[in-house]
Amino acid sequence: MSLLTTYSEKPKARHAFEIDYLEPMFWEKMSGRAPTDGQKLLKQSLLGNLKPHKEPISILDATAGFLRDSLLFCSWGCQVFACEKVASVVGISARALERAKAENVDFARMANRLLLIHGDSIEWMKDLRSCVDIVYLDPMFLETKGSSVINKDMPMLRKLIGNQDQKEELLLMMALGFAKKRVLVKRPIQARPLAEHVRVTNSYWGKNVRYDLYIPNAK
């Protein structure tokens, strides 16, 4: 397991597919000037009433993929640990970060709050003490119809990740032992909770997705 704290040494895995974090639609989302209803729902679900004190709110995105959500969290002022175990996905994301940081100083300033981790988030959480305020889980599921730039990434992400066992219930249980304050899980709107034996503290309903909130050690 390796931590990519800089991008001077690129991951060996390469792929012809590339992404652009400065694409106007996505960059507009991160600017926060006109947040969508989906962004507002995610922010409320994820952060609730948490406010940063001396340090930024810290988040582990345990299913980071192409970092779209991770970068959005950075744009809200959070410190983000983005964990992804598939080397080709990490390589694509690292190169996209490098390009965008070189081209846009505002992006570079925002992305400096992100640490990209190449590794299995379950193993990473096992190796460390509880060190983040929030763990965010977005297990792969079939997408509903949509035309956003984020959805355009999904076919390639599915192809690269393949049919790997995401160990969803174990991931949730590890997250509950690792997060200090909140665990948020993105689900299809009609799907069962990630682990039926674990009580969901609250659910936030959107048009096509649902966010299940778990409070660690809640009675």
C-alpha positions as CSV (number, residue, x, y, z in Angstrom):
1,M,0.0,0.0,0.0
2,S,1.5,3.3,-1.0
3,L,0.6,7.0,-0.4
4,L,0.8,9.4,-3.3
5,T,1.7,12.6,-1.5
6,T,3.3,14.1,-4.6
7,Y,2.9,13.4,-8.3
8,S,6.5,13.7,-9.5
9,E,6.7,9.9,-9.7
10,K,3.6,8.8,-11.7
11,P,2.0,5.5,-11.1
12,K,3.2,2.8,-13.6
13,A,-0.4,1.9,-14.7
14,R,-1.4,4.0,-17.7
15,H,-4.5,4.1,-19.8
16,A,-5.6,5.9,-23.0
17,F,-8.7,7.3,-21.2
18,E,-8.1,10.6,-19.4
19,I,-10.2,13.0,-17.4
20,D,-10.2,16.8,-17.1
21,Y,-11.0,18.3,-13.7
22,L,-11.1,21.8,-15.4
23,E,-13.9,20.8,-17.7
24,P,-16.4,23.7,-17.4
25,M,-19.3,21.8,-16.0
26,F,-17.3,20.2,-13.3
27,W,-15.2,23.3,-12.5
28,E,-18.5,25.2,-12.1
29,K,-19.7,22.6,-9.6
30,M,-16.6,23.1,-7.5
31,S,-16.8,26.9,-7.7
32,G,-19.9,26.8,-5.4
33,R,-21.4,29.8,-7.2
34,A,-24.6,28.0,-8.1
35,P,-24.8,24.7,-6.2
36,T,-27.3,22.2,-7.6
37,D,-30.0,20.5,-5.4
38,G,-27.9,17.4,-5.5
39,Q,-24.8,19.2,-4.2
40,K,-26.9,20.8,-1.4
41,L,-28.3,17.5,-0.4
42,L,-24.8,15.8,-0.3
43,K,-23.3,18.7,1.7
44,Q,-26.1,18.6,4.2
45,S,-26.0,14.8,4.5
46,L,-22.2,14.7,4.8
47,L,-21.4,17.7,7.1
48,G,-24.7,18.3,8.9
49,N,-24.0,20.9,11.5
50,L,-20.3,20.2,11.8
51,K,-18.1,23.3,11.8
52,P,-14.3,23.4,11.5
53,H,-12.5,24.5,14.7
54,K,-8.7,24.9,14.6
55,E,-8.4,22.2,11.9
56,P,-10.5,21.6,8.8
57,I,-13.1,18.8,8.9
58,S,-11.3,15.6,7.8
59,I,-12.9,13.1,5.5
60,L,-11.9,9.7,4.2
61,D,-13.4,9.0,0.8
62,A,-13.0,5.2,1.1
63,T,-14.3,4.5,-2.5
64,A,-12.6,7.4,-4.3
65,G,-12.8,6.3,-7.9
66,F,-12.0,9.3,-10.2
67,L,-12.1,11.8,-7.2
68,R,-15.1,13.7,-8.3
69,D,-16.7,13.7,-4.8
70,S,-13.3,14.0,-3.1
71,L,-12.6,17.2,-5.0
72,L,-16.0,18.6,-4.2
73,F,-15.4,18.0,-0.5
74,C,-12.1,19.9,-0.9
75,S,-14.0,22.8,-2.4
76,W,-16.0,22.9,0.8
77,G,-12.8,23.5,2.8
78,C,-12.4,19.9,4.0
79,Q,-9.2,17.9,4.3
80,V,-9.7,14.8,2.2
81,F,-8.0,11.4,2.2
82,A,-9.1,9.7,-1.1
83,C,-8.4,6.0,-1.1
84,E,-8.6,3.9,-4.3
85,K,-7.1,0.4,-4.7
86,V,-7.2,0.0,-8.5
87,A,-3.8,1.2,-9.9
88,S,-5.1,2.3,-13.3
89,V,-7.8,4.4,-11.7
90,V,-5.2,6.0,-9.4
91,G,-2.9,6.6,-12.4
92,I,-5.6,8.4,-14.4
93,S,-6.6,10.5,-11.4
94,A,-3.0,11.4,-10.4
95,R,-2.3,12.6,-14.0
96,A,-5.5,14.6,-14.1
97,L,-4.6,16.3,-10.8
98,E,-1.1,17.1,-12.0
99,R,-2.4,18.7,-15.2
100,A,-5.2,20.7,-13.5
101,K,-2.8,22.0,-10.7
102,A,-0.3,23.1,-13.3
103,E,-3.0,25.0,-15.4
104,N,-5.1,26.6,-12.7
105,V,-3.8,28.2,-9.4
106,D,-7.2,28.1,-7.8
107,F,-7.6,24.4,-8.5
108,A,-4.1,23.8,-7.1
109,R,-4.9,25.7,-3.9
110,M,-8.0,23.7,-3.4
111,A,-6.5,20.3,-4.4
112,N,-3.7,20.8,-1.9
113,R,-6.3,19.7,0.7
114,L,-6.4,16.2,-1.0
115,L,-4.2,13.2,-0.3
116,L,-4.5,10.5,-2.9
117,I,-3.9,7.0,-1.5
118,H,-3.3,4.0,-3.6
119,G,-4.5,1.1,-1.4
120,D,-7.4,-0.9,0.0
121,S,-9.4,1.4,2.3
122,I,-10.2,-1.6,4.6
123,E,-6.5,-2.4,5.1
124,W,-5.7,1.3,5.5
125,M,-8.3,1.8,8.2
126,K,-7.0,-1.4,10.0
127,D,-3.5,0.1,10.0
128,L,-4.4,3.5,11.5
129,R,-6.2,4.8,14.6
130,S,-9.4,6.7,14.2
131,C,-8.1,9.9,12.6
132,V,-10.9,11.4,10.5
133,D,-14.2,13.1,11.3
134,I,-16.2,11.5,8.5
135,V,-16.0,8.4,6.3
136,Y,-17.8,8.6,3.0
137,L,-18.8,5.4,1.1
138,D,-20.1,5.3,-2.5
139,P,-20.1,1.6,-3.5
140,M,-20.5,1.0,-7.2
141,F,-24.1,0.6,-8.3
142,L,-26.1,0.9,-11.5
143,E,-26.6,4.6,-12.4
144,T,-29.9,6.2,-13.1
145,K,-30.3,8.2,-16.2
146,G,-28.3,11.4,-16.4
147,S,-26.0,13.4,-18.6
148,S,-23.6,15.1,-16.2
149,V,-19.9,15.0,-16.7
150,I,-19.6,12.8,-13.6
151,N,-21.9,10.1,-15.1
152,K,-19.8,10.1,-18.3
153,D,-16.9,8.7,-16.3
154,M,-18.9,5.8,-15.0
155,P,-18.7,3.3,-17.9
156,M,-14.8,3.5,-17.8
157,L,-14.7,3.4,-14.1
158,R,-16.8,0.2,-14.1
159,K,-14.6,-1.3,-16.8
160,L,-11.4,-0.6,-14.8
161,I,-12.7,-1.7,-11.5
162,G,-14.5,-4.8,-12.9
163,N,-16.4,-7.2,-10.8
164,Q,-14.3,-6.9,-7.7
165,D,-15.9,-7.8,-4.4
166,Q,-16.3,-4.4,-2.7
167,K,-16.9,-6.1,0.8
168,E,-19.6,-3.5,1.4
169,E,-20.7,-4.7,4.9
170,L,-17.1,-5.1,6.1
171,L,-16.3,-1.6,4.7
172,L,-19.2,-0.1,6.7
173,M,-18.2,-1.8,9.9
174,M,-14.6,-0.7,9.5
175,A,-15.8,2.9,8.8
176,L,-17.9,2.9,11.9
177,G,-14.9,2.1,14.0
178,F,-12.7,4.6,12.2
179,A,-14.8,7.7,11.9
180,K,-15.1,10.0,14.9
181,K,-18.4,11.7,14.0
182,R,-20.2,10.4,10.9
183,V,-20.3,7.8,8.2
184,L,-22.3,8.5,5.1
185,V,-23.3,5.9,2.5
186,K,-24.6,6.7,-1.0
187,R,-27.3,4.2,-2.1
188,P,-29.8,3.8,-5.0
189,I,-33.0,5.4,-3.8
190,Q,-34.9,2.1,-3.4
191,A,-32.0,-0.1,-2.3
192,R,-31.7,-1.8,1.0
193,P,-29.3,-0.3,3.6
194,L,-25.7,-1.5,3.1
195,A,-25.9,-3.7,6.3
196,E,-29.4,-4.5,7.4
197,H,-28.2,-5.4,11.0
198,V,-26.8,-1.9,11.5
199,R,-29.3,0.9,12.3
200,V,-29.3,3.9,10.0
201,T,-29.4,7.1,12.0
202,N,-31.0,9.1,9.3
203,S,-31.6,9.0,5.6
204,Y,-31.6,11.9,3.1
205,W,-33.6,11.4,0.0
206,G,-32.8,12.9,-3.4
207,K,-34.4,12.5,-6.8
208,N,-32.3,9.4,-7.8
209,V,-30.2,8.6,-4.8
210,R,-30.4,8.3,-1.0
211,Y,-27.7,9.0,1.6
212,D,-27.8,6.9,4.7
213,L,-26.2,8.5,7.7
214,Y,-24.6,6.4,10.6
215,I,-23.4,8.0,13.8
216,P,-20.6,5.9,15.4
217,N,-21.5,4.5,18.8
218,A,-25.1,5.8,18.5
219,K,-27.4,4.0,20.8
